[in-house]
Amino acid sequence: MGAAKSGRRIGLWLLLLILLVAPIAGSKLGLISNFMVLQLSLMIVYAIAVLGLNLLTGYNGQISLGHGAFFAIGAYVAAVLIDRYDLPWWSTLPIAAASCFVAGYLFGLPALRLEGHYLALATFALAIAVPQILKYRHLENLTGGVQGINLIKPDAPFGLPLNSDQWMYVVVFVVAVFMFWVARNLLDSRIGRSLMAIRDHAMAASTMGINIAQTKAITFGISALYVGVAGALHAIIFEFVAPDSFRIDVSISLLVGMVVGGVASLFGSVLGGVFVQVIEKYADAGARLLSQSLHLPIDIEPWTIYGIALILLVYVMPTGIAGGLAALWGRIRRRSGN
């Protein structure tokens, strides 16, 4: 049993090493473009953000429609510190994480009085309010107002033979592996069991001595921390932040990514991050291609493709892609066993 577990662990690390090296090697050989490396980086960034939401909603049962607000806070903390205070980009990540943890914890405290759709409505209001606050004229000297803040993507240090896109892919990949590892250990700990117990039956969890209010507030803070780090990485990679980049669409996309990838699933968070970036980037291209191939008199809107993709995925895989793949694998194993 121990040998099998050790073998799986070695296999996982080999897979991670391949996923780290393959895109860079492909870019060096001209097999994939720097643009594709950038897209892969953004997929990983969204996977971190979806994981943060999954910790709150999937594992703790608190519904949030406003995590785009923490994504924006993390992005702006990093952008302001880099642009206004000349801090090195890497130092902004822990500051963004701490800032978003505090913001999420403080928001989570009054939100403890709310449940279900009332909590969802409160977080929805937060997502709408934050972009408007960022435009506030008395904060323009700090946030850049509607014009936003332009950044420069960092170059690889120590003379490493990597361009800026390849270097940031390495950074994002390493940060994601670390944060998923932390999340896995957190869920296996006493805190993780507590937050899942609250999700399954709050009253029973309370009778077992779990401090429901404190656990929920801490979970909200940790969830915001994850999303904030993703926002900071997004700002550095994208080289630009503006209030209109963090409208309610971001919050909805994260929620959709979590549901499509798989609720309460770490692997589902990865798949959800891929879905968020792919559907956002290629829905427009798919709509144009479909309009041309069908010779329609009017163009198909990208949101039409988005909606069709969601309907198909929810119908075919109601437990998310991760759940669907697990069910398929179980079916294959049963058939091979027979």
C-alpha positions as CSV (number, residue, x, y, z in Angstrom):
1,M,0.0,0.0,0.0
2,G,2.9,2.3,0.9
3,A,4.7,1.5,-2.3
4,A,1.6,2.2,-4.4
5,K,1.1,5.6,-2.6
6,S,4.8,6.5,-3.1
7,G,4.5,5.5,-6.8
8,R,1.5,7.7,-7.3
9,R,3.3,10.6,-5.6
10,I,6.4,10.2,-7.9
11,G,4.1,10.0,-10.9
12,L,2.4,13.2,-9.9
13,W,5.7,15.1,-9.5
14,L,6.8,13.8,-12.9
15,L,3.6,15.0,-14.4
16,L,4.0,18.4,-12.9
17,L,7.6,18.6,-14.1
18,I,6.4,17.7,-17.6
19,L,3.7,20.4,-17.5
20,L,6.3,22.9,-16.3
21,V,8.9,22.1,-18.9
22,A,6.9,21.2,-22.0
23,P,5.3,24.6,-22.8
24,I,8.7,26.4,-22.4
25,A,10.5,23.8,-24.5
26,G,7.8,24.0,-27.1
27,S,8.1,27.8,-27.2
28,K,11.9,27.5,-27.5
29,L,11.5,25.1,-30.4
30,G,8.9,27.3,-32.1
31,L,6.2,24.7,-31.7
32,I,3.9,27.0,-29.7
33,S,3.8,30.8,-29.6
34,N,4.5,33.1,-26.7
35,F,0.8,34.0,-27.0
36,M,-0.1,30.4,-26.2
37,V,2.3,30.4,-23.2
38,L,0.5,33.5,-22.0
39,Q,-2.9,31.8,-22.4
40,L,-1.6,28.8,-20.4
41,S,-0.5,31.2,-17.6
42,L,-3.9,32.8,-17.5
43,M,-5.5,29.4,-17.3
44,I,-3.4,28.6,-14.2
45,V,-4.2,32.0,-12.7
46,Y,-8.0,31.4,-13.1
47,A,-7.5,27.9,-11.6
48,I,-6.1,29.5,-8.4
49,A,-9.1,31.9,-8.3
50,V,-11.6,29.1,-8.9
51,L,-9.9,27.1,-6.2
52,G,-10.3,30.0,-3.8
53,L,-14.1,30.1,-4.5
54,N,-14.3,26.4,-4.3
55,L,-12.9,26.4,-0.8
56,L,-15.7,28.8,0.3
57,T,-18.6,27.5,-1.7
58,G,-17.8,23.9,-2.6
59,Y,-16.2,22.8,0.7
60,N,-17.8,25.2,3.2
61,G,-21.2,25.8,1.6
62,Q,-21.1,29.6,1.5
63,I,-22.4,30.9,-1.8
64,S,-20.5,33.9,-3.3
65,L,-21.3,35.9,-6.4
66,G,-18.8,38.6,-5.6
67,H,-15.3,37.0,-5.6
68,G,-14.4,39.2,-8.6
69,A,-14.1,42.0,-6.0
70,F,-11.2,40.2,-4.2
71,F,-9.7,39.5,-7.6
72,A,-9.7,43.2,-8.3
73,I,-8.3,44.1,-4.8
74,G,-5.4,41.7,-5.3
75,A,-4.7,43.1,-8.8
76,Y,-4.8,46.7,-7.6
77,V,-2.7,46.1,-4.5
78,A,0.0,44.6,-6.8
79,A,-0.3,47.3,-9.5
80,V,-0.3,50.2,-7.0
81,L,2.7,48.9,-5.1
82,I,4.7,48.2,-8.3
83,D,3.7,51.4,-10.1
84,R,3.4,54.0,-7.3
85,Y,5.9,52.6,-4.7
86,D,8.4,50.8,-7.0
87,L,8.2,47.6,-5.0
88,P,9.6,44.4,-6.8
89,W,6.8,42.4,-8.3
90,W,7.4,39.3,-6.2
91,S,7.0,41.2,-2.9
92,T,3.5,42.3,-3.9
93,L,2.2,38.7,-3.9
94,P,2.3,38.1,-0.1
95,I,1.0,41.7,0.5
96,A,-1.9,41.1,-1.9
97,A,-2.6,37.8,-0.1
98,A,-2.6,39.4,3.3
99,S,-4.7,42.4,2.2
100,C,-7.3,40.1,0.6
101,F,-7.4,37.8,3.7
102,V,-8.1,40.8,5.9
103,A,-10.8,42.1,3.5
104,G,-12.4,38.7,3.1
105,Y,-12.3,38.1,6.9
106,L,-13.8,41.5,7.7
107,F,-16.5,41.0,5.0
108,G,-17.2,37.5,6.3
109,L,-17.9,38.6,9.9
110,P,-21.1,40.6,9.1
111,A,-22.0,38.2,6.4
112,L,-22.3,35.4,9.0
113,R,-25.8,36.7,9.7
114,L,-26.7,35.8,6.2
115,E,-27.4,32.5,4.6
116,G,-28.0,31.1,1.2
117,H,-29.4,33.6,-1.4
118,Y,-29.1,36.5,1.1
119,L,-25.3,35.9,1.3
120,A,-25.1,35.6,-2.4
121,L,-26.9,38.9,-2.8
122,A,-24.5,40.6,-0.4
123,T,-21.5,39.4,-2.2
124,F,-23.1,40.3,-5.5
125,A,-23.4,43.9,-4.2
126,L,-19.7,43.8,-3.2
127,A,-18.7,42.9,-6.8
128,I,-20.7,45.8,-8.2
129,A,-19.4,48.3,-5.6
130,V,-15.6,47.6,-5.9
131,P,-15.1,48.7,-9.5
132,Q,-17.1,51.9,-8.8
133,I,-14.9,52.6,-5.7
134,L,-11.8,52.2,-7.8
135,K,-13.1,55.0,-10.1
136,Y,-13.7,57.3,-7.1
137,R,-12.1,60.7,-8.0
138,H,-10.4,61.0,-4.6
139,L,-8.6,57.7,-5.2
140,E,-7.5,58.6,-8.8
141,N,-4.0,59.5,-7.8
142,L,-3.6,56.0,-6.4
143,T,-5.7,53.8,-8.7
144,G,-5.5,55.8,-11.9
145,G,-9.2,56.2,-12.1
146,V,-10.9,54.9,-15.3
147,Q,-7.6,55.0,-17.1
148,G,-6.2,52.3,-14.9
149,I,-2.5,51.5,-14.4
150,N,0.0,50.2,-16.9
151,L,2.7,47.8,-15.8
152,I,5.7,46.2,-17.4
153,K,6.1,42.4,-17.3
154,P,9.2,41.4,-15.4
155,D,12.2,39.8,-17.1
156,A,13.7,36.5,-16.0
157,P,16.4,37.0,-13.3
158,F,19.9,35.7,-13.0
159,G,20.3,35.7,-16.8
160,L,17.9,32.7,-17.3
161,P,17.3,32.1,-21.0
162,L,13.6,32.8,-20.8
163,N,11.6,35.7,-22.2
164,S,9.1,37.5,-19.9
165,D,6.1,35.3,-20.9
166,Q,8.1,32.1,-20.3
167,W,9.4,33.3,-17.0
168,M,5.9,34.3,-15.8
169,Y,4.6,30.9,-16.8
170,V,7.2,29.4,-14.5
171,V,6.3,31.8,-11.7
172,V,2.5,31.2,-12.0
173,F,3.0,27.4,-12.3
174,V,5.1,27.2,-9.1
175,V,2.8,29.5,-7.2
176,A,-0.2,27.4,-8.3
177,V,1.5,24.1,-7.2
178,F,2.3,25.6,-3.8
179,M,-1.2,26.9,-3.3
180,F,-2.9,23.7,-4.4
181,W,-0.6,21.8,-2.0
182,V,-1.5,24.1,0.8
183,A,-5.2,23.7,0.0
184,R,-4.9,19.9,0.0
185,N,-3.2,19.9,3.4
186,L,-5.7,22.4,4.7
187,L,-8.7,20.2,3.7
188,D,-7.0,17.2,5.3
189,S,-6.5,19.1,8.6
190,R,-8.9,19.7,11.5
191,I,-9.9,23.0,10.0
192,G,-10.7,21.4,6.7
193,R,-12.9,18.8,8.3
194,S,-14.6,21.5,10.3
195,L,-15.5,23.6,7.3
196,M,-16.9,20.6,5.5
197,A,-18.8,19.5,8.6
198,I,-20.4,23.0,8.6
199,R,-21.4,22.6,5.0
200,D,-23.0,19.2,5.6
201,H,-24.8,20.0,8.8
202,A,-24.2,23.2,10.7
203,M,-26.2,22.2,13.8
204,A,-24.4,18.9,14.2
205,A,-21.0,20.7,13.7
206,S,-21.9,23.1,16.4
207,T,-22.8,20.3,18.9
208,M,-19.4,18.8,18.2
209,G,-17.7,22.0,19.5
210,I,-16.9,23.6,16.2
211,N,-17.0,27.4,16.3
212,I,-19.1,28.0,13.3
213,A,-18.8,31.8,13.2
214,Q,-15.0,31.8,13.4
215,T,-14.6,28.9,11.0
216,K,-16.8,30.6,8.4
217,A,-15.0,34.0,8.7
218,I,-11.6,32.4,8.4
219,T,-12.7,30.3,5.4
220,F,-14.0,33.5,3.8
221,G,-10.6,35.1,4.4
222,I,-8.6,32.2,3.0
223,S,-10.9,32.1,0.0
224,A,-10.3,35.8,-0.6
225,L,-6.6,35.3,-0.2
226,Y,-6.5,32.7,-3.0
227,V,-8.5,34.9,-5.3
228,G,-6.4,37.9,-4.4
229,V,-3.1,36.2,-5.3
230,A,-4.7,35.2,-8.6
231,G,-5.7,38.8,-9.2
232,A,-2.1,40.0,-8.4
233,L,-0.6,37.5,-10.8
234,H,-3.2,38.5,-13.5
235,A,-2.2,42.1,-13.2
236,I,1.5,41.3,-13.6
237,I,0.9,39.0,-16.5
238,F,-1.6,41.2,-18.3
239,E,0.4,44.4,-17.6
240,F,-2.7,46.5,-17.0
241,V,-5.5,47.0,-14.5
242,A,-8.6,49.1,-14.9
243,P,-11.9,49.2,-13.0
244,D,-13.9,48.0,-16.0
245,S,-11.7,44.9,-16.2
246,F,-13.3,43.6,-12.9
247,R,-17.0,43.9,-13.5
248,I,-19.5,41.4,-12.3
249,D,-18.6,39.2,-15.3
250,V,-15.4,38.1,-13.4
251,S,-17.4,36.9,-10.4
252,I,-19.9,35.0,-12.6
253,S,-17.0,33.4,-14.6
254,L,-15.4,32.1,-11.5
255,L,-18.6,30.7,-10.3
256,V,-19.3,29.1,-13.6
257,G,-15.8,27.7,-13.7
258,M,-16.2,26.1,-10.3
259,V,-19.5,24.5,-11.3
260,V,-18.3,23.3,-14.7
261,G,-15.0,22.0,-13.4
262,G,-16.4,20.3,-10.3
263,V,-17.7,21.6,-7.0
264,A,-15.6,20.5,-4.0
265,S,-12.9,19.2,-6.2
266,L,-9.2,20.3,-6.5
267,F,-8.9,18.8,-9.9
268,G,-12.2,20.4,-10.8
269,S,-10.7,23.8,-9.9
270,V,-7.9,23.2,-12.5
271,L,-10.5,22.3,-15.1
272,G,-12.6,25.3,-14.2
273,G,-9.7,27.6,-14.6
274,V,-9.0,26.2,-18.1
275,F,-12.7,26.6,-19.0
276,V,-12.9,30.2,-17.8
277,Q,-9.9,31.2,-20.0
278,V,-10.8,29.1,-23.1
279,I,-14.5,30.1,-23.2
280,E,-13.6,33.7,-22.7
281,K,-11.0,33.7,-25.4
282,Y,-12.5,31.5,-28.0
283,A,-16.3,32.0,-27.7
284,D,-15.9,35.1,-30.0
285,A,-13.9,33.1,-32.6
286,G,-16.4,30.2,-32.4
287,A,-19.4,32.6,-32.9
288,R,-17.8,34.1,-36.0
289,L,-16.9,30.7,-37.5
290,L,-20.4,29.4,-36.8
291,S,-22.0,32.5,-38.4
292,Q,-19.9,32.1,-41.5
293,S,-20.4,28.4,-41.9
294,L,-24.2,28.6,-41.5
295,H,-24.4,31.7,-43.8
296,L,-26.6,33.5,-41.3
297,P,-27.9,37.0,-42.1
298,I,-26.9,38.2,-38.6
299,D,-23.8,37.4,-36.5
300,I,-24.0,35.0,-33.6
301,E,-23.1,36.6,-30.3
302,P,-20.2,35.1,-28.3
303,W,-22.6,34.8,-25.3
304,T,-24.7,32.4,-27.4
305,I,-21.7,30.0,-27.7
306,Y,-21.0,30.5,-24.0
307,G,-24.6,29.5,-23.1
308,I,-24.7,26.5,-25.5
309,A,-21.4,25.2,-24.0
310,L,-22.8,25.6,-20.5
311,I,-26.0,23.8,-21.3
312,L,-24.2,20.9,-23.0
313,L,-21.7,20.5,-20.1
314,V,-24.4,20.7,-17.4
315,Y,-26.5,18.2,-19.3
316,V,-23.7,15.7,-20.1
317,M,-21.8,16.1,-16.9
318,P,-24.1,17.4,-14.1
319,T,-21.4,16.9,-11.5
320,G,-18.9,18.9,-13.4
321,I,-16.1,17.7,-15.7
322,A,-14.1,16.3,-12.8
323,G,-17.1,14.3,-11.6
324,G,-17.9,13.2,-15.2
325,L,-14.4,12.0,-15.7
326,A,-14.4,10.1,-12.4
327,A,-17.6,8.4,-13.3
328,L,-16.2,7.4,-16.7
329,W,-13.1,6.1,-15.1
330,G,-15.1,4.1,-12.6
331,R,-17.2,2.6,-15.4
332,I,-14.1,1.6,-17.3
333,R,-12.6,-0.1,-14.3
334,R,-15.8,-2.0,-13.6
335,R,-16.0,-3.2,-17.2
336,S,-12.3,-4.2,-17.2
337,G,-12.9,-6.0,-13.9
338,N,-15.7,-8.0,-15.4
